[in-house]
Amino acid sequence: MLFNSYAFIFAFLPVCLIGYVLLGRAGGQWPVLWLGAMSLVFYSVSGPALVWLLAGSIILNFSAGYFIVKARKPGALISAKSITALAIAADLAALGYYKYAGFFLANVTQAFGLSPSTWSVVLPVGISFYTFTQIAFLVDCYVGKVKKTGLPEYVLFVSYFPHLIAGPILHHAEMIPQFNRPNAARFSYRNFSTGTAIFIIGLAKKILLADALAPYADMVFNSTSSLSFADAWFGALAYTLQLYFDFSGYCDMAIGISLMFNIELPLNFYSPYRAASIVDFWRRWHMTLSRFLRDYLYIPLGGNRSGHSRRYVNLMITMMLGGLWHGAEWTFVVWGTIHGCYLLINHAFRKNAPRWLAALFGVQAVGVILTFFCVVVAWVFFRAPTIEAALHILRSMAGFGIAWNITAPQLVNERYFAFALLILSLVIVFACPNVQQIFRLPFHPVVSGSDAKQGGYPTLEPDSRQIERLRMFLGSASGAVLLGVLFGVSVLLFFRTTRFLYFQF
């Protein structure tokens, strides 16, 4: 079920919210049970058979977590380490079968000159997200960070519908305590109104910007003919902006929906294209994935504890696997490798660059422009169907295409609208406050406590007059009218709605 659908907005969400509030009056675990059950109903729309896979995964990991905690006590028959290893192996086996088996078979048959395999399997929606979520839970059980968790809370933690399909990647310590708060299901007008506003902004990002940019990105990346310099750059920029508005729009909608239920989801974006370095970019883009890769892959590999050379190896392994997590294609591995190289260069530059050069690239505008350029180039591999197609587009972006001016028929025919849309999108990305700034959403729980010190995430700057005025405007009757117009126009455009891009990961 899509957030941007009539069934969700006008049926599922109202029923789910009303039931949650009414059962909250009964007290006990009724609200948790209701929300968990409705989350499974939500997921079943993507494929009833896939619910059994999710349910099996939940039962396996909850049971494993229970026995891991027990095995940490003296006299256990089997070690906590063995249970953790077996459970994680089972999780990765399921993920590997559904997501990577076809990729593996295709490469094996190609390497040995065999007939192409026709074997295929349906990729369960959200499997990457709920698998990573539960692996983190198991590891924390093993290191003693989890003492006890009830089954209803765990089911809701894993299946919680706002995050289930495309993230963010949740952590048990930031979610389960919220489910158990007294009066958690009591209706809050403030949370409901703020959540509604954030949801509408996310919906508008998706429908009015991401979906409008999509045809221009597809025009370039699906092209089999030669491209001009202008065509290639327009398509690359269109996809760069489409992906941001699509994914951050989804996360805004998820945060807004969750806030209606008085539950805070971790933030996943903080104006990533304004980053002044690649290191800064990964502190702003898909922040919960960055956190997972850091805490459960990079640090266990050794992090930066064994010298610079080993640190660079660990970074490269982390980014390559992070690329592969996004999809079973070599293009994703190349994308991850490119970002790994970017990070190596960034860290080496900080350590070894002469002062005058460091001062030059320390200028905010220079850093932002260079970082954005590098990110756009890497996105070409992320979006292109093959490595050859990506290189074809990059050659045109480097000026080796058929021409310098616009030649694509669709761009020629729609040039005024297309360029106005691109410029508007760039202005929003680089000049407008983000949702976190507008609504003063704290960086809780992603970057609270030691997490903030380790991650070095950006912090909310003091409000400017413009942001204060914007917040006051959105809280006024005129602001409500504007949000209503955005919602109405978005709903009217549902007929052209596309799936969220991160559904495929």
Backbone hydrogen bonds, N-H to C=O, Kabsch-Sander energy under -0.5 kcal/mol:
donor,donor_aa,acceptor,acceptor_aa,energy
5,S,3,F,-1.2
9,I,5,S,-2.3
10,F,6,Y,-2.6
11,A,7,A,-0.9
12,F,7,A,-2.6
13,L,8,F,-2.9
15,V,11,A,-2.0
16,C,12,F,-2.7
17,L,13,L,-2.6
18,I,14,P,-2.7
19,G,15,V,-2.4
20,Y,16,C,-1.9
21,V,17,L,-2.3
22,L,18,I,-2.6
23,L,19,G,-2.5
24,G,20,Y,-1.3
25,R,21,V,-0.8
25,R,22,L,-0.9
26,A,23,L,-0.8
27,G,23,L,-0.8
30,W,27,G,-1.0
33,L,29,Q,-2.7
34,W,30,W,-2.6
35,L,31,P,-2.6
36,G,32,V,-2.3
37,A,33,L,-2.4
38,M,34,W,-2.7
39,S,35,L,-1.7
40,L,36,G,-1.7
41,V,37,A,-1.9
42,F,38,M,-2.6
43,Y,39,S,-2.1
44,S,40,L,-1.9
45,V,41,V,-0.8
45,V,42,F,-0.8
46,S,43,Y,-1.4
47,G,44,S,-1.3
50,L,47,G,-1.4
51,V,47,G,-0.7
51,V,48,P,-0.9
52,W,48,P,-0.6
52,W,49,A,-0.8
53,L,49,A,-0.8
54,L,50,L,-2.1
55,A,51,V,-3.1
56,G,52,W,-2.6
57,S,53,L,-2.3
58,I,54,L,-2.4
59,I,55,A,-2.5
60,L,56,G,-2.5
61,N,57,S,-2.4
62,F,58,I,-2.6
63,S,59,I,-2.3
64,A,60,L,-2.5
65,G,61,N,-2.6
66,Y,62,F,-2.3
67,F,63,S,-2.4
68,I,64,A,-2.3
69,V,65,G,-2.2
70,K,66,Y,-2.0
71,A,67,F,-2.6
72,R,68,I,-0.9
72,R,69,V,-0.6
73,K,70,K,-1.7
76,A,73,K,-1.0
83,I,79,S,-1.8
84,T,80,A,-2.6
85,A,81,K,-2.5
86,L,82,S,-2.4
87,A,83,I,-2.6
88,I,84,T,-2.5
89,A,85,A,-2.3
90,A,86,L,-2.1
91,D,87,A,-2.3
92,L,88,I,-2.8
93,A,89,A,-2.2
94,A,90,A,-2.2
95,L,91,D,-2.4
96,G,92,L,-3.0
97,Y,93,A,-2.6
98,Y,94,A,-2.4
99,K,95,L,-2.4
100,Y,95,L,-0.6
100,Y,96,G,-1.7
101,A,96,G,-1.3
101,A,97,Y,-0.6
104,F,100,Y,-2.6
105,L,101,A,-2.7
106,A,102,G,-2.4
107,N,103,F,-1.9
108,V,104,F,-2.3
109,T,105,L,-2.7
110,Q,106,A,-1.7
111,A,107,N,-2.3
112,F,108,V,-2.0
113,G,110,Q,-0.8
114,L,109,T,-2.6
126,G,503,F,-0.5
127,I,124,P,-1.7
130,Y,126,G,-2.4
131,T,127,I,-1.8
132,F,128,S,-1.9
133,T,129,F,-2.3
134,Q,130,Y,-1.5
135,I,131,T,-2.2
136,A,132,F,-2.2
137,F,133,T,-1.3
138,L,134,Q,-2.3
139,V,135,I,-2.4
140,D,136,A,-2.2
141,C,137,F,-2.0
142,Y,138,L,-2.1
143,V,139,V,-2.1
144,G,141,C,-0.8
145,K,140,D,-2.6
146,V,140,D,-1.0
147,K,145,K,-0.5
154,Y,150,G,-2.0
155,V,151,L,-2.8
156,L,152,P,-2.0
157,F,153,E,-2.6
158,V,154,Y,-2.2
159,S,155,V,-2.6
160,Y,156,L,-1.9
163,H,160,Y,-1.4
164,L,160,Y,-1.4
165,I,161,F,-0.6
167,G,163,H,-2.0
170,L,168,P,-0.6
174,E,171,H,-1.5
175,M,171,H,-0.9
175,M,172,H,-0.6
176,I,172,H,-1.9
178,Q,175,M,-0.9
179,F,175,M,-1.5
180,N,176,I,-1.3
181,R,178,Q,-1.0
184,A,181,R,-1.5
186,R,183,N,-1.5
189,Y,187,F,-0.5
192,F,188,S,-2.7
193,S,189,Y,-2.9
194,T,190,R,-2.5
195,G,191,N,-2.8
196,T,192,F,-2.4
197,A,193,S,-2.1
198,I,194,T,-2.4
199,F,195,G,-2.5
200,I,196,T,-2.4
201,I,197,A,-2.2
202,G,198,I,-2.4
203,L,199,F,-2.6
204,A,200,I,-2.6
205,K,201,I,-2.2
206,K,202,G,-2.0
207,I,203,L,-3.0
208,L,204,A,-1.8
209,L,204,A,-0.9
209,L,205,K,-0.7
210,A,205,K,-2.9
211,D,206,K,-2.5
213,L,209,L,-2.2
214,A,210,A,-1.5
216,Y,213,L,-0.8
217,A,213,L,-1.6
218,D,214,A,-2.9
219,M,215,P,-2.0
220,V,216,Y,-1.0
221,F,217,A,-2.6
222,N,218,D,-2.3
223,S,220,V,-1.1
229,F,403,A,-2.8
230,A,404,W,-0.8
232,A,228,S,-2.5
233,W,229,F,-2.1
234,F,230,A,-2.4
235,G,231,D,-2.5
236,A,232,A,-2.3
237,L,233,W,-2.6
238,A,234,F,-2.6
239,Y,235,G,-2.3
240,T,236,A,-2.3
241,L,237,L,-2.3
242,Q,238,A,-2.7
243,L,239,Y,-2.9
244,Y,240,T,-1.4
245,F,241,L,-2.7
246,D,242,Q,-2.6
247,F,243,L,-2.6
248,S,244,Y,-2.7
249,G,245,F,-1.1
250,Y,246,D,-1.9
251,C,247,F,-2.3
252,D,248,S,-2.5
253,M,249,G,-2.3
254,A,250,Y,-2.7
255,I,251,C,-2.7
256,G,252,D,-2.7
257,I,253,M,-2.9
258,S,254,A,-2.5
259,L,255,I,-2.1
260,M,256,G,-1.3
260,M,257,I,-0.5
261,F,257,I,-0.8
261,F,258,S,-1.0
262,N,259,L,-1.9
263,I,258,S,-2.3
265,L,263,I,-0.5
270,Y,284,R,-1.5
274,R,271,S,-1.8
275,A,272,P,-1.7
281,F,277,S,-2.2
282,W,278,I,-2.1
283,R,280,D,-0.9
284,R,281,F,-1.6
285,W,281,F,-2.2
287,M,268,N,-2.0
289,L,286,H,-0.7
290,S,286,H,-2.1
291,R,287,M,-2.1
292,F,288,T,-2.1
293,L,289,L,-2.9
294,R,290,S,-2.1
295,D,291,R,-2.9
296,Y,292,F,-2.9
297,L,293,L,-0.9
298,Y,293,L,-3.4
299,I,294,R,-2.6
301,L,297,L,-1.8
302,G,299,I,-1.4
303,G,298,Y,-2.4
305,R,302,G,-2.4
307,G,304,N,-0.7
311,R,307,G,-1.8
312,Y,308,H,-2.3
313,V,309,S,-1.9
314,N,310,R,-2.6
315,L,311,R,-2.4
316,M,312,Y,-2.3
317,I,313,V,-2.6
318,T,314,N,-2.4
319,M,315,L,-2.4
320,M,316,M,-2.5
321,L,317,I,-2.4
322,G,318,T,-2.2
323,G,319,M,-2.2
324,L,320,M,-2.2
325,W,321,L,-2.1
326,H,322,G,-0.8
326,H,323,G,-0.8
327,G,323,G,-0.6
327,G,324,L,-0.9
329,E,327,G,-1.6
332,F,329,E,-0.8
333,V,329,E,-1.2
334,V,330,W,-2.7
335,W,331,T,-2.3
336,G,332,F,-2.6
337,T,333,V,-2.5
338,I,334,V,-2.8
339,H,335,W,-2.1
340,G,336,G,-2.1
341,C,337,T,-2.6
342,Y,338,I,-2.6
343,L,339,H,-2.4
344,L,340,G,-2.2
345,I,341,C,-2.6
346,N,342,Y,-2.7
347,H,343,L,-2.7
348,A,344,L,-2.7
349,F,345,I,-2.7
350,R,346,N,-2.1
351,K,347,H,-1.4
352,N,348,A,-2.6
353,A,349,F,-2.5
358,A,354,P,-2.7
359,A,355,R,-2.6
360,L,356,W,-1.6
361,F,357,L,-2.4
362,G,358,A,-1.0
363,V,360,L,-1.2
367,G,363,V,-2.5
368,V,364,Q,-2.6
369,I,365,A,-2.4
370,L,366,V,-2.4
371,T,367,G,-2.5
372,F,368,V,-2.6
373,F,369,I,-2.2
374,C,370,L,-2.2
375,V,371,T,-2.4
376,V,372,F,-2.4
377,V,373,F,-2.1
378,A,374,C,-2.0
379,W,375,V,-2.2
380,V,376,V,-0.9
380,V,377,V,-0.7
381,F,377,V,-0.6
381,F,378,A,-0.9
382,F,378,A,-1.3
383,R,379,W,-2.2
384,A,380,V,-2.3
390,A,386,T,-1.9
391,L,387,I,-2.5
392,H,388,E,-2.1
393,I,389,A,-2.0
394,L,390,A,-2.6
395,R,391,L,-2.3
396,S,392,H,-1.5
397,M,393,I,-2.3
398,A,394,L,-1.6
399,G,396,S,-1.4
400,F,395,R,-2.7
401,G,396,S,-0.5
402,I,227,L,-1.2
412,V,408,A,-2.5
413,N,409,P,-2.6
414,E,410,Q,-1.8
415,R,412,V,-0.8
418,A,414,E,-3.1
419,F,415,R,-2.4
420,A,416,Y,-2.0
421,L,417,F,-2.6
422,L,418,A,-2.2
423,I,419,F,-2.5
424,L,420,A,-2.5
425,S,421,L,-2.3
426,L,422,L,-2.2
427,V,423,I,-2.4
428,I,424,L,-2.4
429,V,425,S,-2.3
430,F,426,L,-2.5
431,A,427,V,-2.7
432,C,427,V,-0.8
432,C,428,I,-0.9
438,I,434,N,-2.4
439,F,435,V,-2.5
440,R,436,Q,-0.6
441,L,436,Q,-1.4
447,V,443,F,-2.4
448,S,445,P,-1.0
451,D,448,S,-1.5
452,A,449,G,-0.8
453,K,449,G,-1.1
454,Q,450,S,-2.4
455,G,451,D,-2.9
456,G,452,A,-2.2
468,E,464,S,-2.3
469,R,465,R,-2.6
470,L,466,Q,-2.4
471,R,467,I,-2.6
472,M,468,E,-2.3
473,F,469,R,-2.5
474,L,470,L,-2.5
475,G,471,R,-1.4
476,S,473,F,-1.6
479,G,473,F,-1.0
480,A,476,S,-2.0
481,V,477,A,-1.9
482,L,478,S,-2.2
483,L,479,G,-2.6
484,G,480,A,-2.3
485,V,481,V,-2.4
486,L,482,L,-2.6
487,F,483,L,-2.5
488,G,484,G,-2.8
489,V,485,V,-2.9
490,S,486,L,-2.2
491,V,487,F,-2.6
492,L,488,G,-2.1
493,L,489,V,-1.1
493,L,490,S,-0.5
494,F,491,V,-1.6
495,F,492,L,-0.5
496,R,493,L,-1.7
497,T,494,F,-1.8
503,F,500,F,-1.7
504,Q,501,L,-1.3
505,F,502,Y,-1.3
